């Protein structure tokens, strides 16, 4: 059974997430602040952390940074009452897997959790030896390694997923809806900002080779290779 850590200073929010998680078959643990969350992560193994940003003692961004230092592969979903692009970018640069704005649908949150856990499980279950190379951009799918002019790029988990999917479907027009459905793995009920933010971060990570990602106005994106 997958175990989730729910971190939020509002007990009502923790209660409803725990209720829906139990219905989906997840085991859960709770923390009411950032310091408590870090202490629990030191002595327990969790499959995913749902983490509020605005908390006393230690905010969610700081908690996420600390967790990524000790457990870089631990999936994290951030919860926030604010939906500004700066907050999203800050979270994704830390390496979190998803960002959910309050108020949110608990059912949608469960879909996001399920999609991330399936992605993590699939990543460790198969062996894929193919690689992609274009100019100075080199991608090893099985090792999840991207190098740019011989230097290894430091991408977030979702940047890897997005880049890999676009390369595997290179030269095809990919709508925003298609990218969100295939990369995030759930029906998307919000706006396009999550995808566009990740594209912006991915382009920054690729540097000069961001030219391969072409914006198709009114449609989505295409990876030209």
C-alpha positions, 0 to 999 in steps of 0.5 A: 500500500502506498503511503502519503504524508499530508502536510498542512497547518489547516486540520480541515484540509488534512482531514478531507485529503486523508478521507479521499486518500483512504477511499483510493486505498492509500495509507496516510500520515499527517504533519501540521507544520514544516518542521514536523514534516521533516522529522517524520520524513527522517523516520518514515518512508513515504511514497509521496508528500502533499505539502502546503506552502504557507505554514508556520515555522517552516514554509513549504518551499523550504521543506521541499528543498530539504527533502530533495537534498536527502530524497531527490526522487521523493514525489512532492505536490505543493498546495498553495492559496496563490497561483502566481507564476513566480510561485509555480516556477519556484516550486518546479525549479526545486524539483516538485512534481505538481502544483495545486492551487487552493481551493482544489477538488480533492478528487482531482488531487487524487487523480494527480497523485495516482498519475505521479505514482504510476509514472514513478512506478513505470520509470523503474519497471522497464529498460529502454536503451534508446538515445536521441542526439541532435547537434550538442543535445544528447538524451539517454532515455533509460538512464534519464540523462540529458547532456548539453555540449557534453555537460549534464543538464539538471532538469526537474522530474517533470521537465524530463518527462515533458522533454522525453515525450516531445522527443518521442513524438518529434516533428508532430504538432502536439496540442496543449491538451494532448501534452497535459493528458500524456505527460501529467496523466490525468484530465486537466481541469485548470488552465494552461499555465502549468504546461506553459511554465514547464515549457519555459523552464525546459527551454531555459534548461536546454539553452541554445537547443531550446530552438528545437521546441517550437510554439504553435500559436493556438495549438501547442508545441512541436519538437523539431529534430 
